[in-house]
Amino acid sequence: MKEIESYKLGKVQVTISETEKENKLLVECFDGEYKSDFTVSKYEYENYRRLMNQRITRAFSGESDGD
């Protein structure tokens, strides 16, 4: 899988990669202790990235998402 982007959200390393499915991306998150991964559509990644990053940050900090 080709890596599209990699960045840090505080202590969480986030890596975005292509998947075998068209228009789907793999989001991998790792804080040195816990690892989480999930898929998003390219549309979600391009248009809801800020919300995705907020939820990743909350999930790794132990806060409730509020949904």
N, C-alpha and C positions, 0 to 999 in steps of 0.2 A: 504494500500500500504506500502510495506517495504522500509524504507529509506536506500539508498545505501551510500550516502555521504552528508556531510554538511560542508560548508566552507564560509569564508568571502572574498569578493573582495572589498577591501576598506571598504566603509560603506554598501555595498550590501551583504545581507545574501543569499547564494545560497544553495538550497537543491535539491538533485537528488534522485528520488524515482522510484520504479518499477511501471508499469501500468498493467492493465488487458491484454493488447495486448502483445504478445510475441515479444521480441526484441525491444520494445519501452520503453523509459524512460521519466519521467516527470521532467522538470527543473523548479523550482520555485525560483523567485528572489524577494526580499523585502528590501527596504532601510529605512524602518520606516515610509515612507509616501506613496510610490507607490509600487504596487505589479504587477508582470508579471509572466506568466507561459507559457511554450511551451513544445512540445514533440520532442525528437530526437531519432534516432536509436542508439542501443548499439554501432554500428560501428562508427557513427558520434561522440559519446561521447568519445570513446576510441582513435580515430585517429585525431579528430579535436577539442579537448578540449581547446587548447590554443586560437584558433580562436573564439570559442564560448565565452570564458571568455573575450576576447578583445571586442567583440560585446556587451556583457552584460555591461561592464564597460562604453563603449561609449554611449549606450542607456540611462543609468542612469545619465550620466554626461551631456546629451543633445547634444553631438557632432553628426555630420553626420557620417553614416557608410561608405560612399564613394562608395556604390554599385549602 
